[in-house]
């Protein structure tokens, strides 16, 4: 199994766990856990595949992805006291989301290239795969999506996707390009979390 496929499954698991953490914070039932976990895990990839015309979408063609997401939801539900203890600290969610973002931006960029899309579109599909599932998750629970906050989020995903596309074009070792691009996105997002890096936001005067 290639590094890209392993990272793909890992990112589905991690994003699904962030959905389960949010469900725990919201004290949802088991259906709510499964819904949020699956929505977060496959939402971005679903939009990506639809826009690229890759039908059926990846989790329909390979149901193991959905099984991983449901498994993460069940894990979160049946360990809910522990999950709630972690979920009360938003930092746990933010860091888990950062890991998922760093992997999905590469997966999405690779999918764009594999579909024959222009390199600019491949970068956008990378960002979309990384950010859209979390966007839907946060909207559903009436929270301000991480991607819309002023700290660096979508930019980290764009950087990781761009690095993957550039590395692919130069013919470097695919595994090294995959891991290096994901690491770049994680580094940028991690620094934004740790050091409060942010983009300028509009400030309305009093």
C-alpha positions in Angstrom: 0.0 0.0 0.0 1.4 3.4 -1.0 2.1 6.2 1.4 -0.6 8.2 -0.3 -3.3 5.6 0.4 -2.2 5.1 4.0 -2.3 8.8 4.6 -5.8 8.9 2.9 -7.2 6.4 5.4 -5.4 8.1 8.2 -6.9 11.5 7.3 -10.4 10.1 7.1 -10.0 8.6 10.5 -8.6 11.8 12.0 -11.2 14.1 10.5 -14.0 11.7 11.6 -12.6 11.9 15.1 -12.8 15.7 15.0 -16.5 15.3 14.0 -16.9 12.9 17.0 -15.3 15.4 19.3 -17.7 18.1 18.2 -20.6 15.7 18.6 -19.4 15.0 22.1 -19.2 18.7 22.9 -22.8 19.1 21.6 -24.0 16.0 23.5 -25.5 14.4 20.4 -26.9 10.8 20.2 -25.2 8.0 18.3 -26.8 9.1 15.0 -25.5 12.6 15.5 -22.0 11.2 16.1 -22.1 9.1 12.9 -23.5 12.0 10.9 -20.9 14.6 12.0 -18.0 12.1 11.8 -18.9 11.0 8.2 -19.7 14.6 7.1 -16.4 15.8 8.3 -14.4 12.9 6.9 -15.8 12.7 3.4 -17.5 16.1 2.8 -14.5 17.7 1.2 -13.6 14.7 -0.9 -17.2 14.3 -2.1 -17.3 17.9 -3.4 -13.9 17.4 -5.0 -15.0 14.3 -6.8 -18.3 15.8 -8.0 -16.6 18.9 -9.4 -13.9 16.8 -11.1 -16.6 14.5 -12.6 -15.2 11.5 -10.7 -18.3 9.4 -10.2 -19.2 7.5 -8.2 -17.4 9.5 -5.5 -14.5 7.8 -3.7 -16.3 6.5 -0.7 -19.1 5.0 -2.7 -16.6 3.2 -4.9 -14.6 2.1 -1.8 -17.0 1.8 1.2 -14.0 1.1 3.5 -13.6 4.9 3.9 -17.1 5.2 5.2 -16.5 2.3 7.5 -13.5 4.0 9.0 -15.5 7.2 9.6 -18.3 5.2 11.3 -15.8 3.3 13.4 -14.4 6.6 14.6 -17.9 7.9 15.4 -18.6 4.7 17.4 -15.3 5.1 19.2 -16.2 8.6 20.2 -19.7 7.7 21.3 -18.8 4.8 23.5 -16.0 6.7 25.1 -18.0 9.8 25.4 -17.0 10.7 29.0 -13.3 10.6 28.0 -14.2 12.4 24.7 -16.1 15.1 26.4 -13.2 15.7 28.8 -10.9 16.3 25.8 -13.5 18.1 23.8 -13.9 20.8 26.5 -10.4 21.9 25.4 -10.8 23.4 21.9 -7.1 22.9 21.4 -7.6 19.2 21.0 -10.0 19.7 18.2 -7.9 22.4 16.5 -4.7 20.2 16.5 -6.6 17.1 15.3 -8.1 19.2 12.6 -4.7 20.5 11.6 -3.4 16.9 11.1 -6.3 16.1 8.9 -5.9 19.2 6.9 -2.2 18.6 6.2 -3.0 15.2 4.7 -6.2 16.0 2.9 -4.7 18.9 1.0 -2.2 16.5 -0.6 -4.8 13.9 -1.3 -7.0 16.5 -3.0 -4.2 17.8 -5.1 -3.3 14.3 -6.2 -6.9 13.6 -7.1 -7.0 16.8 -9.2 -3.8 15.8 -11.1 -5.0 12.2 -11.6 -8.2 13.6 -13.1 -6.2 15.6 -15.7 -7.1 19.0 -14.2 -4.9 22.0 -14.7 -2.4 22.5 -12.0 -4.2 25.5 -10.6 -7.4 23.4 -10.3 -5.4 20.7 -8.6 -4.2 23.1 -5.9 -7.8 24.3 -5.4 -9.1 20.7 -5.1 -6.4 20.1 -2.5 -7.6 23.1 -0.5 -11.2 22.1 -0.9 -10.6 18.5 0.2 -8.8 19.8 3.3 -11.3 22.5 4.4 -14.8 21.7 3.2 -15.6 18.8 5.5 -14.6 20.9 8.6 -16.6 23.8 7.2 -19.7 21.8 7.0 -19.1 20.3 10.4 -18.9 23.7 12.0 -21.8 25.1 10.2 -24.0 22.2 11.2 -23.3 22.9 14.9 -23.7 26.7 14.5 -20.0 27.4 15.1 -17.8 29.9 13.1 -15.9 27.6 10.7 -12.1 27.4 11.2 -11.6 28.2 7.6 -13.3 31.5 8.0 -11.3 32.6 11.1 -8.5 35.0 10.6 -5.8 32.6 11.6 -3.9 30.7 8.9 -6.0 27.7 7.8 -6.9 27.7 4.1 -3.5 29.2 3.3 -1.8 26.2 4.9 -3.8 23.8 2.8 -3.1 25.8 -0.3 0.6 25.8 0.5 0.6 22.0 1.0 -1.3 21.4 -2.2 0.9 23.7 -4.2 4.0 22.0 -2.8 2.6 18.6 -3.9 1.8 19.9 -7.4 5.3 21.4 -7.8 7.0 18.3 -6.5 5.0 16.1 -8.9 5.9 18.3 -11.8 9.6 18.0 -11.1 9.5 14.2 -11.0 10.8 13.9 -7.4 10.2 10.7 -5.4 6.4 10.5 -4.9 6.5 9.3 -1.3 9.0 12.1 -0.4 6.8 14.7 -2.2 3.7 13.4 -0.4 5.2 13.4 3.1 7.1 16.7 2.5 4.0 18.5 1.3 1.9 17.3 4.2 4.6 18.3 6.6 4.7 21.8 5.1 1.0 22.3 5.6 1.2 20.9 9.1 4.1 23.2 10.0 2.3 26.3 8.7 -1.0 25.4 10.5 0.9 24.3 13.6 2.8 27.6 13.8 -0.5 29.5 13.3 -1.9 27.7 16.3 1.1 27.9 18.4 2.3 31.4 17.6 -1.1 33.0 16.8 -0.1 33.7 13.2 -3.0 35.3 11.3 -3.9 37.1 8.2 -5.1 40.8 8.5 -8.8 40.9 9.2 -11.2 43.8 8.6 -11.7 45.8 11.8 -14.8 48.0 12.1 -14.3 51.1 14.2 -16.3 51.6 17.4 
